[in-house]
């Protein structure tokens, strides 16, 4: 089996596992990793998903790994930026919330307040939606590929 295929399947399994745990609201998500119950396992499970989703697309679509067309180079760049945001999701979210459980309150200050919460949700949804939109845009672009006569 090719390495890229192996990486694709590994990333896909991580992505699907994360989605399953998040959708079902598994008790693993609230399992505390410290004595103060301030660091839930769900933070790191979600982080794995934030990284594995764009990696699944990257390893699953060769044209986004080695783009040959202008649009695909742009999409590959967008996907790499989304991957970087996925990697930085926990540090950026910590800066926004001020804690690793990513809980926000009605504070007047930015960190941990309502505006920071909005930025947190933009970041979180942006990673997932951005990765899926990149894949969707690539798929739609395939509809407009000109085939040579006689090619199937």
C-alpha positions as CSV (number, residue, x, y, z in Angstrom):
1,X,0.0,0.0,0.0
2,X,1.3,3.5,-0.9
3,X,2.2,5.7,2.0
4,X,-0.2,8.4,0.8
5,X,-3.1,5.9,0.9
6,X,-2.0,4.7,4.4
7,X,-1.9,8.3,5.6
8,X,-5.3,9.0,4.0
9,X,-7.0,6.0,5.8
10,X,-5.3,6.9,9.1
11,X,-6.5,10.5,8.9
12,X,-10.0,9.4,7.8
13,X,-10.3,7.0,10.8
14,X,-9.2,9.8,13.1
15,X,-11.7,12.2,11.5
16,X,-14.6,9.8,11.6
17,X,-13.8,8.8,15.2
18,X,-13.7,12.4,16.3
19,X,-17.0,13.2,14.6
20,X,-18.6,10.1,16.1
21,X,-17.5,11.1,19.6
22,X,-18.6,14.7,19.2
23,X,-22.0,13.9,17.6
24,X,-22.8,11.3,20.3
25,X,-21.7,13.5,23.1
26,X,-19.5,10.8,24.5
27,X,-18.6,10.9,28.2
28,X,-15.0,10.7,27.1
29,X,-15.2,14.4,26.1
30,X,-15.8,15.5,29.7
31,X,-13.2,13.2,31.2
32,X,-10.8,15.4,33.3
33,X,-7.1,15.2,32.6
34,X,-6.0,17.1,35.7
35,X,-6.9,17.2,39.4
36,X,-8.8,20.5,39.1
37,X,-11.1,19.2,36.4
38,X,-10.1,22.2,34.2
39,X,-8.7,20.3,31.2
40,X,-11.3,18.0,29.5
41,X,-10.2,15.2,27.2
42,X,-12.7,16.6,24.7
43,X,-10.3,19.5,24.0
44,X,-7.6,17.2,22.7
45,X,-10.1,14.9,20.9
46,X,-11.5,17.9,19.1
47,X,-8.0,19.1,18.3
48,X,-7.2,15.8,16.7
49,X,-10.3,16.3,14.5
50,X,-9.4,19.8,13.6
51,X,-6.1,18.5,12.3
52,X,-7.2,15.2,10.8
53,X,-10.0,16.7,8.6
54,X,-7.8,18.8,6.4
55,X,-5.2,16.1,6.4
56,X,-7.8,13.6,5.2
57,X,-8.5,15.9,2.3
58,X,-4.8,16.5,1.6
59,X,-3.9,12.9,1.5
60,X,-7.1,11.8,-0.3
61,X,-6.8,14.2,-3.2
62,X,-3.5,14.0,-5.0
63,X,-4.2,17.1,-7.0
64,X,-4.3,19.1,-3.8
65,X,-0.9,17.6,-2.7
66,X,0.7,18.2,-6.1
67,X,-1.4,20.7,-7.9
68,X,-1.0,21.1,-11.7
69,X,-3.6,23.8,-12.4
70,X,-3.9,27.3,-11.1
71,X,-7.2,26.8,-9.2
72,X,-5.8,23.6,-7.6
73,X,-2.7,25.5,-6.4
74,X,-5.0,28.1,-4.8
75,X,-7.1,25.4,-3.2
76,X,-4.0,23.6,-2.0
77,X,-2.8,26.8,-0.4
78,X,-6.1,27.4,1.3
79,X,-6.1,23.8,2.6
80,X,-2.6,24.3,4.0
81,X,-3.7,27.5,5.7
82,X,-6.7,25.6,7.2
83,X,-4.3,22.8,8.4
84,X,-2.1,25.4,10.1
85,X,-5.2,26.9,11.8
86,X,-6.1,23.4,12.9
87,X,-2.7,22.9,14.4
88,X,-2.9,26.2,16.1
89,X,-6.5,25.7,17.3
90,X,-5.7,24.9,20.9
91,X,-3.2,27.7,21.4
92,X,-5.4,30.3,19.7
93,X,-8.5,29.0,21.6
94,X,-6.6,29.2,24.9
95,X,-5.7,32.8,24.1
96,X,-9.3,33.6,23.4
97,X,-10.8,31.7,26.4
98,X,-8.1,31.9,29.0
99,X,-8.6,28.3,29.9
100,X,-8.3,24.9,28.3
101,X,-11.9,23.9,28.7
102,X,-12.7,26.9,26.4
103,X,-15.5,28.2,28.6
104,X,-16.6,31.8,28.2
105,X,-18.6,34.1,30.5
106,X,-20.2,37.6,30.4
107,X,-16.9,39.3,31.2
108,X,-16.4,42.8,30.0
109,X,-12.8,42.0,29.0
110,X,-12.0,40.4,25.7
111,X,-10.3,37.2,26.9
112,X,-13.0,34.8,28.1
113,X,-15.8,37.3,27.1
114,X,-18.5,37.2,24.6
115,X,-16.5,38.7,21.7
116,X,-13.8,36.2,22.2
117,X,-16.4,33.5,22.2
118,X,-17.6,34.6,18.8
119,X,-14.0,34.5,17.5
120,X,-13.6,31.0,19.0
121,X,-16.7,29.8,17.1
122,X,-15.6,31.5,13.9
123,X,-12.2,29.7,14.2
124,X,-13.7,26.4,15.1
125,X,-16.4,26.3,12.4
126,X,-14.1,28.0,9.9
127,X,-11.6,25.1,10.0
128,X,-14.3,22.4,9.4
129,X,-16.4,24.4,6.9
130,X,-13.3,25.7,5.1
131,X,-11.8,22.3,4.6
132,X,-15.1,20.9,3.3
133,X,-15.7,23.9,1.0
134,X,-12.2,23.4,-0.4
135,X,-13.0,19.8,-1.2
136,X,-16.4,20.8,-2.6
137,X,-14.8,23.5,-4.8
138,X,-12.3,21.0,-6.1
139,X,-15.1,18.5,-6.9
140,X,-17.2,21.2,-8.7
141,X,-14.1,22.2,-10.7
142,X,-13.9,18.6,-12.0
143,X,-17.2,19.2,-13.7
144,X,-15.6,21.8,-15.9
145,X,-12.5,19.8,-16.9
146,X,-12.2,19.6,-20.7
147,X,-11.6,16.1,-21.9
148,X,-9.7,15.2,-25.0
149,X,-11.7,13.6,-27.8
150,X,-11.8,9.9,-27.4
151,X,-10.9,10.0,-23.7
152,X,-13.2,8.5,-21.2
